[in-house]
Amino acid sequence: MAIKSVSIRIEEMLEKLDFVADYEGCSISSHILVVIRENIKFFEQEHGKINGTIRPEVNVKPTTKTKQPERAS
């Protein structure tokens, strides 16, 4: 799946958003993704699961390498 970019204008909120992201220990981009995931989760709780193959929880590069699961022999 190709990664898509979205440009938005948030000049008036950028400084506050940077403050919140820094407080949470992440970048602005990562924080925005967290907020979007939470919004989708809330929407689905209220209105039901959204059908589709896109999984928001994996639609971002992880910040650290994860261990690969061990294979059964």
DSSP file (Angstrom, degrees, kcal/mol; ACC not computed):
  #  RESIDUE AA STRUCTURE BP1 BP2  ACC     N-H-->O    O-->H-N    N-H-->O    O-->H-N    TCO  KAPPA ALPHA  PHI   PSI    X-CA   Y-CA   Z-CA
    1    1 A M              0   0    0      0, 0.0     2,-0.2     0, 0.0     0, 0.0   0.000 360.0 360.0 360.0 133.2    0.0    0.0    0.0
    2    2 A A        -     0   0    0      1,-0.1     2,-0.5     0, 0.0     0, 0.0  -0.500 360.0-121.1 -74.5 142.7    1.3    3.4   -0.9
    3    3 A I        -     0   0    0     -2,-0.2     2,-0.3    57,-0.0    -1,-0.1  -0.748  29.2-152.8 -85.7 129.3    1.7    6.0    1.9
    4    4 A K        -     0   0    0     -2,-0.5     2,-0.3     2,-0.0    -1,-0.0  -0.773   0.8-146.6-104.7 148.2   -0.3    9.1    1.2
    5    5 A S        -     0   0    0     -2,-0.3     2,-0.4     2,-0.0     0, 0.0  -0.854   6.8-161.4-111.9 149.5    0.4   12.6    2.5
    6    6 A V        -     0   0    0     -2,-0.3     2,-0.5     2,-0.0    -2,-0.0  -0.998   6.2-151.7-130.0 131.8   -2.1   15.2    3.5
    7    7 A S        +     0   0    0     -2,-0.4     2,-0.3     2,-0.0    -2,-0.0  -0.894  20.3 173.0-103.4 130.8   -1.3   18.9    3.8
    8    8 A I        -     0   0    0     -2,-0.5     2,-0.7     2,-0.0    -2,-0.0  -0.958  31.6-123.3-133.2 154.2   -3.3   21.0    6.2
    9    9 A R        +     0   0    0     -2,-0.3     3,-0.1     1,-0.1    -2,-0.0  -0.867  43.0 149.1-100.7 115.8   -3.1   24.6    7.4
   10   10 A I    >>  +     0   0    0     -2,-0.7     4,-1.9     1,-0.1     3,-1.4  -0.052  14.5 139.3-135.0  32.6   -2.7   24.8   11.1
   11   11 A E  H 3> S+     0   0    0      1,-0.3     4,-0.5     2,-0.2     3,-0.3   0.870  75.3  48.9 -48.1 -46.6   -0.6   27.9   11.6
   12   12 A E  H 34 S+     0   0    0      1,-0.2    -1,-0.3     2,-0.1     4,-0.2   0.746 120.1  36.7 -69.9 -23.6   -2.7   29.2   14.6
   13   13 A M  H <> S+     0   0    0     -3,-1.4     4,-2.9     2,-0.1     5,-0.2   0.550  91.3  91.6-103.4 -10.2   -2.6   25.8   16.3
   14   14 A L  H  X S+     0   0    0     -4,-1.9     4,-2.7    -3,-0.3     5,-0.2   0.876  85.3  49.7 -58.9 -43.8    0.9   24.7   15.4
   15   15 A E  H  X S+     0   0    0     -4,-0.5     4,-1.8     2,-0.2    -1,-0.2   0.918 115.5  43.4 -63.3 -43.0    2.7   26.1   18.5
   16   16 A K  H  > S+     0   0    0     -4,-0.2     4,-2.4     2,-0.2    -2,-0.2   0.900 113.3  51.7 -68.9 -40.1    0.2   24.6   20.9
   17   17 A L  H  X S+     0   0    0     -4,-2.9     4,-2.7     1,-0.2    -2,-0.2   0.898 108.8  51.2 -62.4 -40.7    0.2   21.3   19.0
   18   18 A D  H  X S+     0   0    0     -4,-2.7     4,-2.6    -5,-0.2    -1,-0.2   0.896 109.2  51.5 -61.9 -41.0    4.1   21.2   19.2
   19   19 A F  H  X S+     0   0    0     -4,-1.8     4,-2.3     2,-0.2    -2,-0.2   0.935 112.3  45.0 -60.7 -48.2    3.8   21.8   23.0
   20   20 A V  H  X S+     0   0    0     -4,-2.4     4,-2.2     2,-0.2    -2,-0.2   0.927 114.0  48.8 -64.1 -46.1    1.4   18.9   23.4
   21   21 A A  H  X>S+     0   0    0     -4,-2.7     5,-2.6     1,-0.2     4,-0.6   0.919 112.3  48.6 -60.7 -44.3    3.4   16.6   21.2
   22   22 A D  H ><5S+     0   0    0     -4,-2.6     3,-0.8     1,-0.2    -1,-0.2   0.903 109.7  52.4 -62.3 -41.5    6.6   17.5   23.1
   23   23 A Y  H 3<5S+     0   0    0     -4,-2.3    -1,-0.2     1,-0.3    -2,-0.2   0.882 111.0  47.6 -59.9 -39.5    4.9   16.9   26.4
   24   24 A E  H 3<5S-     0   0    0     -4,-2.2    -1,-0.3    -5,-0.1    -2,-0.2   0.543 118.0-116.0 -80.4  -7.7    3.8   13.5   25.2
   25   25 A G  T <<5S+     0   0    0     -3,-0.8     2,-0.3    -4,-0.6    -3,-0.2   0.824  77.5  98.1  79.4  32.8    7.3   12.7   24.0
   26   26 A C  S   <S-     0   0    0     -5,-2.6    -1,-0.3    -6,-0.1    -2,-0.1  -0.890  74.9 -89.3-142.3 173.6    6.6   12.5   20.3
   27   27 A S     >  -     0   0    0     -2,-0.3     4,-2.4     1,-0.1     5,-0.2  -0.330  39.9-109.8 -77.7 165.7    6.8   14.4   17.1
   28   28 A I  H  > S+     0   0    0      2,-0.2     4,-2.6     1,-0.2     5,-0.2   0.925 120.2  52.2 -60.1 -44.4    3.9   16.6   15.8
   29   29 A S  H  > S+     0   0    0      1,-0.2     4,-1.9     2,-0.2    -1,-0.2   0.927 110.8  46.0 -59.9 -47.0    3.3   14.1   13.0
   30   30 A S  H  > S+     0   0    0      1,-0.2     4,-2.0     2,-0.2    -1,-0.2   0.899 112.1  51.7 -63.0 -40.1    3.2   11.1   15.4
   31   31 A H  H  X S+     0   0    0     -4,-2.4     4,-2.4     1,-0.2    -2,-0.2   0.907 107.1  52.5 -64.7 -41.0    0.9   13.0   17.7
   32   32 A I  H  X S+     0   0    0     -4,-2.6     4,-2.5     1,-0.2    -1,-0.2   0.907 108.3  51.5 -60.3 -41.4   -1.5   13.8   14.9
   33   33 A L  H  X S+     0   0    0     -4,-1.9     4,-2.6     2,-0.2    -1,-0.2   0.886 108.4  51.5 -63.8 -38.2   -1.7   10.1   14.0
   34   34 A V  H  X S+     0   0    0     -4,-2.0     4,-2.5     2,-0.2    -2,-0.2   0.935 110.8  48.1 -61.6 -46.3   -2.5    9.3   17.6
   35   35 A V  H  X S+     0   0    0     -4,-2.4     4,-2.1     1,-0.2    -2,-0.2   0.899 112.0  49.4 -62.6 -41.3   -5.3   11.8   17.6
   36   36 A I  H  X S+     0   0    0     -4,-2.5     4,-2.4     2,-0.2    -1,-0.2   0.934 110.7  49.7 -64.2 -46.0   -6.7   10.5   14.3
   37   37 A R  H  X S+     0   0    0     -4,-2.6     4,-2.6     1,-0.2    -2,-0.2   0.918 111.2  49.6 -59.0 -43.6   -6.6    6.9   15.5
   38   38 A E  H  X S+     0   0    0     -4,-2.5     4,-2.5     1,-0.2    -1,-0.2   0.885 110.2  51.0 -62.9 -37.9   -8.4    7.9   18.7
   39   39 A N  H  X S+     0   0    0     -4,-2.1     4,-2.5     2,-0.2    -1,-0.2   0.908 110.9  47.7 -66.1 -41.9  -11.1    9.7   16.6
   40   40 A I  H  X S+     0   0    0     -4,-2.4     4,-2.7     2,-0.2    -2,-0.2   0.922 112.0  50.3 -64.0 -43.9  -11.6    6.7   14.4
   41   41 A K  H  X S+     0   0    0     -4,-2.6     4,-2.0     2,-0.2    -2,-0.2   0.926 112.0  47.3 -60.0 -46.1  -11.9    4.4   17.5
   42   42 A F  H  X S+     0   0    0     -4,-2.5     4,-1.8     2,-0.2    -2,-0.2   0.921 111.8  50.8 -61.1 -45.0  -14.4    6.8   19.1
   43   43 A F  H  X S+     0   0    0     -4,-2.5     4,-2.8     1,-0.2     5,-0.3   0.924 110.7  48.6 -59.0 -45.9  -16.4    7.0   15.8
   44   44 A E  H  X S+     0   0    0     -4,-2.7     4,-2.1     1,-0.2    -1,-0.2   0.840 108.3  54.2 -66.9 -32.3  -16.5    3.2   15.5
   45   45 A Q  H  < S+     0   0    0     -4,-2.0    -1,-0.2    -5,-0.2    -2,-0.2   0.877 117.3  37.3 -65.9 -36.3  -17.7    2.8   19.1
   46   46 A E  H  < S+     0   0    0     -4,-1.8    -2,-0.2    -5,-0.2    -1,-0.2   0.839 134.2  20.5 -82.6 -34.8  -20.6    5.1   18.4
   47   47 A H  H  < S-     0   0    0     -4,-2.8    -3,-0.2     1,-0.3    -2,-0.2   0.438 110.0 -99.0-120.8  -2.5  -21.5    4.1   14.9
   48   48 A G     <  -     0   0    0     -4,-2.1    -1,-0.3    -5,-0.3    -2,-0.1  -0.140  58.1 -39.3  99.2 161.4  -20.1    0.6   14.3
   49   49 A K        -     0   0    0      1,-0.1     2,-0.5    -4,-0.1    -8,-0.0  -0.266  54.7-127.7 -60.5 137.2  -17.0   -0.8   12.6
   50   50 A I        -     0   0    0    -10,-0.1     2,-0.2     2,-0.0    -1,-0.1  -0.785  27.0-129.4 -85.7 125.2  -15.9    0.9    9.4
   51   51 A N        +     0   0    0     -2,-0.5     2,-0.3     2,-0.0     3,-0.1  -0.489  57.4  88.8 -75.4 144.1  -15.4   -1.8    6.7
   52   52 A G  S    S-     0   0    0     -2,-0.2    -2,-0.0     1,-0.1     0, 0.0  -0.836  76.0 -99.0 151.5 174.4  -12.2   -1.8    4.8
   53   53 A T  S    S+     0   0    0     -2,-0.3     2,-0.5     2,-0.0    -1,-0.1   0.505  82.7 104.4-102.0  -6.5   -8.7   -3.2    4.7
   54   54 A I        -     0   0    0     -3,-0.1     3,-0.1     1,-0.0     5,-0.0  -0.654  53.0-162.7 -80.5 125.5   -6.9   -0.1    6.0
   55   55 A R    >   -     0   0    0     -2,-0.5     3,-2.0     1,-0.1     4,-0.4  -0.909   5.4-160.4-109.1 105.0   -5.8   -0.6    9.6
   56   56 A P  G >  S+     0   0    0      0, 0.0     3,-1.1     0, 0.0    -1,-0.1   0.800  86.9  65.4 -56.8 -30.7   -5.0    2.8   11.2
   57   57 A E  G 3  S+     0   0    0      1,-0.3     3,-0.1     2,-0.1   -20,-0.0   0.721 111.3  34.9 -67.9 -18.3   -3.0    1.2   14.0
   58   58 A V  G <  S+     0   0    0     -3,-2.0     2,-0.4     1,-0.1    -1,-0.3   0.285  88.2 100.6-114.1   9.8   -0.4    0.0   11.4
   59   59 A N  S <  S+     0   0    0     -3,-1.1     2,-0.3    -4,-0.4    -1,-0.1  -0.111  76.2  63.0 -88.8  38.4   -0.6    2.9    9.1
   60   60 A V  S    S-     0   0    0     -2,-0.4     3,-0.1    -3,-0.1   -30,-0.0  -0.971  90.8-102.5-157.4 144.7    2.6    4.5   10.4
   61   61 A K        -     0   0    0     -2,-0.3    -2,-0.1     1,-0.1    -3,-0.0  -0.526  47.7-111.8 -68.5 131.4    6.2    3.5   10.6
   62   62 A P        -     0   0    0      0, 0.0    -1,-0.1     0, 0.0     4,-0.0  -0.288  13.2-134.0 -64.8 151.3    7.0    2.3   14.1
   63   63 A T  S    S+     0   0    0      1,-0.1     2,-0.3    -3,-0.1    -2,-0.0   0.772  88.6  29.2 -77.6 -26.2    9.3    4.5   16.2
   64   64 A T  S    S-     0   0    0      0, 0.0     2,-0.2     0, 0.0    -1,-0.1  -0.932  94.0 -95.9-131.0 156.7   11.4    1.5   17.4
   65   65 A K        -     0   0    0     -2,-0.3     2,-0.3     1,-0.0    -2,-0.0  -0.487  39.7-143.9 -69.9 138.9   12.3   -1.8   15.9
   66   66 A T        -     0   0    0     -2,-0.2     2,-0.2    -4,-0.0    -1,-0.0  -0.793  20.1-105.5-103.7 148.7   10.0   -4.6   17.1
   67   67 A K        -     0   0    0     -2,-0.3     3,-0.0     1,-0.1    -1,-0.0  -0.470  32.3-122.2 -70.1 139.3   11.2   -8.1   17.7
   68   68 A Q        -     0   0    0     -2,-0.2    -1,-0.1     1,-0.1     3,-0.1  -0.633  35.5-103.9 -77.8 140.2   10.1  -10.6   15.1
   69   69 A P        -     0   0    0      0, 0.0     2,-0.2     0, 0.0    -1,-0.1  -0.347  38.6-107.1 -64.2 145.3    8.1  -13.5   16.6
   70   70 A E        -     0   0    0      1,-0.1     2,-0.3    -3,-0.0    -3,-0.0  -0.498  32.6-124.0 -73.7 142.0   10.0  -16.7   17.1
   71   71 A R        -     0   0    0     -2,-0.2     2,-0.2    -3,-0.1    -1,-0.1  -0.645  22.2-115.2 -87.0 142.8    9.1  -19.5   14.6
   72   72 A A              0   0    0     -2,-0.3    -1,-0.1     1,-0.1     0, 0.0  -0.538 360.0 360.0 -73.0 141.0    8.0  -22.8   15.9
   73   73 A S              0   0    0     -2,-0.2    -1,-0.1     0, 0.0    -2,-0.0   0.455 360.0 360.0 -97.7 360.0   10.4  -25.6   15.0
